[in-house]
Amino acid sequence: MSKIKITLIKSVIDRTERQKRTVEALGLKKINSSVEVEANAAIIGMVRKVNHLVAIENI
């Protein structure tokens, strides 16, 4: 599968606990932090839930 780079671009302050945990599970800690992960069904589903907080680019 392809890899994607996920970057946290907005704060998780004043977000629901579920969104905070999803961002943490993706491996993002601070604004502008990035991770490179394999694009599988689980990761894509997590990104869709917090797509208003993150930026995604294909690698």
Phi and psi in radians as a Rosetta constraint file:
Dihedral C 1 N 2 CA 2 C 2 CIRCULARHARMONIC -1.469 0.35
Dihedral N 2 CA 2 C 2 N 3 CIRCULARHARMONIC 2.841 0.35
Dihedral C 2 N 3 CA 3 C 3 CIRCULARHARMONIC -1.791 0.35
Dihedral N 3 CA 3 C 3 N 4 CIRCULARHARMONIC 2.614 0.35
Dihedral C 3 N 4 CA 4 C 4 CIRCULARHARMONIC -2.237 0.35
Dihedral N 4 CA 4 C 4 N 5 CIRCULARHARMONIC 2.654 0.35
Dihedral C 4 N 5 CA 5 C 5 CIRCULARHARMONIC -1.879 0.35
Dihedral N 5 CA 5 C 5 N 6 CIRCULARHARMONIC 2.166 0.35
Dihedral C 5 N 6 CA 6 C 6 CIRCULARHARMONIC -1.960 0.35
Dihedral N 6 CA 6 C 6 N 7 CIRCULARHARMONIC 2.240 0.35
Dihedral C 6 N 7 CA 7 C 7 CIRCULARHARMONIC -2.173 0.35
Dihedral N 7 CA 7 C 7 N 8 CIRCULARHARMONIC 2.284 0.35
Dihedral C 7 N 8 CA 8 C 8 CIRCULARHARMONIC -1.382 0.35
Dihedral N 8 CA 8 C 8 N 9 CIRCULARHARMONIC 2.072 0.35
Dihedral C 8 N 9 CA 9 C 9 CIRCULARHARMONIC -1.965 0.35
Dihedral N 9 CA 9 C 9 N 10 CIRCULARHARMONIC -0.214 0.35
Dihedral C 9 N 10 CA 10 C 10 CIRCULARHARMONIC -2.279 0.35
Dihedral N 10 CA 10 C 10 N 11 CIRCULARHARMONIC 2.704 0.35
Dihedral C 10 N 11 CA 11 C 11 CIRCULARHARMONIC -1.279 0.35
Dihedral N 11 CA 11 C 11 N 12 CIRCULARHARMONIC 2.678 0.35
Dihedral C 11 N 12 CA 12 C 12 CIRCULARHARMONIC -1.655 0.35
Dihedral N 12 CA 12 C 12 N 13 CIRCULARHARMONIC 0.068 0.35
Dihedral C 12 N 13 CA 13 C 13 CIRCULARHARMONIC -1.124 0.35
Dihedral N 13 CA 13 C 13 N 14 CIRCULARHARMONIC 2.425 0.35
Dihedral C 13 N 14 CA 14 C 14 CIRCULARHARMONIC 1.137 0.35
Dihedral N 14 CA 14 C 14 N 15 CIRCULARHARMONIC 0.435 0.35
Dihedral C 14 N 15 CA 15 C 15 CIRCULARHARMONIC -1.844 0.35
Dihedral N 15 CA 15 C 15 N 16 CIRCULARHARMONIC 2.870 0.35
Dihedral C 15 N 16 CA 16 C 16 CIRCULARHARMONIC -1.199 0.35
Dihedral N 16 CA 16 C 16 N 17 CIRCULARHARMONIC 2.763 0.35
Dihedral C 16 N 17 CA 17 C 17 CIRCULARHARMONIC -1.066 0.35
Dihedral N 17 CA 17 C 17 N 18 CIRCULARHARMONIC -0.626 0.35
Dihedral C 17 N 18 CA 18 C 18 CIRCULARHARMONIC -1.096 0.35
Dihedral N 18 CA 18 C 18 N 19 CIRCULARHARMONIC -0.730 0.35
Dihedral C 18 N 19 CA 19 C 19 CIRCULARHARMONIC -1.177 0.35
Dihedral N 19 CA 19 C 19 N 20 CIRCULARHARMONIC -0.689 0.35
Dihedral C 19 N 20 CA 20 C 20 CIRCULARHARMONIC -1.073 0.35
Dihedral N 20 CA 20 C 20 N 21 CIRCULARHARMONIC -0.760 0.35
Dihedral C 20 N 21 CA 21 C 21 CIRCULARHARMONIC -1.208 0.35
Dihedral N 21 CA 21 C 21 N 22 CIRCULARHARMONIC -0.598 0.35
Dihedral C 21 N 22 CA 22 C 22 CIRCULARHARMONIC -1.143 0.35
Dihedral N 22 CA 22 C 22 N 23 CIRCULARHARMONIC -0.766 0.35
Dihedral C 22 N 23 CA 23 C 23 CIRCULARHARMONIC -1.087 0.35
Dihedral N 23 CA 23 C 23 N 24 CIRCULARHARMONIC -0.736 0.35
Dihedral C 23 N 24 CA 24 C 24 CIRCULARHARMONIC -1.130 0.35
Dihedral N 24 CA 24 C 24 N 25 CIRCULARHARMONIC -0.685 0.35
Dihedral C 24 N 25 CA 25 C 25 CIRCULARHARMONIC -1.183 0.35
Dihedral N 25 CA 25 C 25 N 26 CIRCULARHARMONIC -0.469 0.35
Dihedral C 25 N 26 CA 26 C 26 CIRCULARHARMONIC -1.299 0.35
Dihedral N 26 CA 26 C 26 N 27 CIRCULARHARMONIC -0.233 0.35
Dihedral C 26 N 27 CA 27 C 27 CIRCULARHARMONIC 1.669 0.35
Dihedral N 27 CA 27 C 27 N 28 CIRCULARHARMONIC 0.266 0.35
Dihedral C 27 N 28 CA 28 C 28 CIRCULARHARMONIC -1.709 0.35
Dihedral N 28 CA 28 C 28 N 29 CIRCULARHARMONIC 2.321 0.35
Dihedral C 28 N 29 CA 29 C 29 CIRCULARHARMONIC -2.013 0.35
Dihedral N 29 CA 29 C 29 N 30 CIRCULARHARMONIC -0.828 0.35
Dihedral C 29 N 30 CA 30 C 30 CIRCULARHARMONIC -2.150 0.35
Dihedral N 30 CA 30 C 30 N 31 CIRCULARHARMONIC 2.873 0.35
Dihedral C 30 N 31 CA 31 C 31 CIRCULARHARMONIC -1.071 0.35
Dihedral N 31 CA 31 C 31 N 32 CIRCULARHARMONIC 2.455 0.35
Dihedral C 31 N 32 CA 32 C 32 CIRCULARHARMONIC 1.255 0.35
Dihedral N 32 CA 32 C 32 N 33 CIRCULARHARMONIC 0.127 0.35
Dihedral C 32 N 33 CA 33 C 33 CIRCULARHARMONIC -1.385 0.35
Dihedral N 33 CA 33 C 33 N 34 CIRCULARHARMONIC 2.558 0.35
Dihedral C 33 N 34 CA 34 C 34 CIRCULARHARMONIC -2.272 0.35
Dihedral N 34 CA 34 C 34 N 35 CIRCULARHARMONIC 2.661 0.35
Dihedral C 34 N 35 CA 35 C 35 CIRCULARHARMONIC -2.400 0.35
Dihedral N 35 CA 35 C 35 N 36 CIRCULARHARMONIC 2.599 0.35
Dihedral C 35 N 36 CA 36 C 36 CIRCULARHARMONIC -1.950 0.35
Dihedral N 36 CA 36 C 36 N 37 CIRCULARHARMONIC 2.117 0.35
Dihedral C 36 N 37 CA 37 C 37 CIRCULARHARMONIC -2.334 0.35
Dihedral N 37 CA 37 C 37 N 38 CIRCULARHARMONIC 2.790 0.35
Dihedral C 37 N 38 CA 38 C 38 CIRCULARHARMONIC -1.234 0.35
Dihedral N 38 CA 38 C 38 N 39 CIRCULARHARMONIC 2.408 0.35
Dihedral C 38 N 39 CA 39 C 39 CIRCULARHARMONIC -1.490 0.35
Dihedral N 39 CA 39 C 39 N 40 CIRCULARHARMONIC 1.530 0.35
Dihedral C 39 N 40 CA 40 C 40 CIRCULARHARMONIC -1.916 0.35
Dihedral N 40 CA 40 C 40 N 41 CIRCULARHARMONIC 3.104 0.35
Dihedral C 40 N 41 CA 41 C 41 CIRCULARHARMONIC -1.071 0.35
Dihedral N 41 CA 41 C 41 N 42 CIRCULARHARMONIC -0.672 0.35
Dihedral C 41 N 42 CA 42 C 42 CIRCULARHARMONIC -1.154 0.35
Dihedral N 42 CA 42 C 42 N 43 CIRCULARHARMONIC -0.784 0.35
Dihedral C 42 N 43 CA 43 C 43 CIRCULARHARMONIC -1.157 0.35
Dihedral N 43 CA 43 C 43 N 44 CIRCULARHARMONIC -0.743 0.35
Dihedral C 43 N 44 CA 44 C 44 CIRCULARHARMONIC -1.071 0.35
Dihedral N 44 CA 44 C 44 N 45 CIRCULARHARMONIC -0.711 0.35
Dihedral C 44 N 45 CA 45 C 45 CIRCULARHARMONIC -1.123 0.35
Dihedral N 45 CA 45 C 45 N 46 CIRCULARHARMONIC -0.700 0.35
Dihedral C 45 N 46 CA 46 C 46 CIRCULARHARMONIC -1.147 0.35
Dihedral N 46 CA 46 C 46 N 47 CIRCULARHARMONIC -0.712 0.35
Dihedral C 46 N 47 CA 47 C 47 CIRCULARHARMONIC -1.135 0.35
Dihedral N 47 CA 47 C 47 N 48 CIRCULARHARMONIC -0.667 0.35
Dihedral C 47 N 48 CA 48 C 48 CIRCULARHARMONIC -1.093 0.35
Dihedral N 48 CA 48 C 48 N 49 CIRCULARHARMONIC -0.588 0.35
Dihedral C 48 N 49 CA 49 C 49 CIRCULARHARMONIC -1.235 0.35
Dihedral N 49 CA 49 C 49 N 50 CIRCULARHARMONIC -0.459 0.35
Dihedral C 49 N 50 CA 50 C 50 CIRCULARHARMONIC -2.170 0.35
Dihedral N 50 CA 50 C 50 N 51 CIRCULARHARMONIC 0.533 0.35
Dihedral C 50 N 51 CA 51 C 51 CIRCULARHARMONIC -1.131 0.35
Dihedral N 51 CA 51 C 51 N 52 CIRCULARHARMONIC -0.326 0.35
Dihedral C 51 N 52 CA 52 C 52 CIRCULARHARMONIC -1.396 0.35
Dihedral N 52 CA 52 C 52 N 53 CIRCULARHARMONIC -0.136 0.35
Dihedral C 52 N 53 CA 53 C 53 CIRCULARHARMONIC -1.907 0.35
Dihedral N 53 CA 53 C 53 N 54 CIRCULARHARMONIC -0.257 0.35
Dihedral C 53 N 54 CA 54 C 54 CIRCULARHARMONIC -2.185 0.35
Dihedral N 54 CA 54 C 54 N 55 CIRCULARHARMONIC 2.812 0.35
Dihedral C 54 N 55 CA 55 C 55 CIRCULARHARMONIC -2.041 0.35
Dihedral N 55 CA 55 C 55 N 56 CIRCULARHARMONIC 2.458 0.35
Dihedral C 55 N 56 CA 56 C 56 CIRCULARHARMONIC -2.157 0.35
Dihedral N 56 CA 56 C 56 N 57 CIRCULARHARMONIC 2.397 0.35
Dihedral C 56 N 57 CA 57 C 57 CIRCULARHARMONIC -2.449 0.35
Dihedral N 57 CA 57 C 57 N 58 CIRCULARHARMONIC 2.492 0.35
Dihedral C 57 N 58 CA 58 C 58 CIRCULARHARMONIC -1.350 0.35
Dihedral N 58 CA 58 C 58 N 59 CIRCULARHARMONIC 2.553 0.35
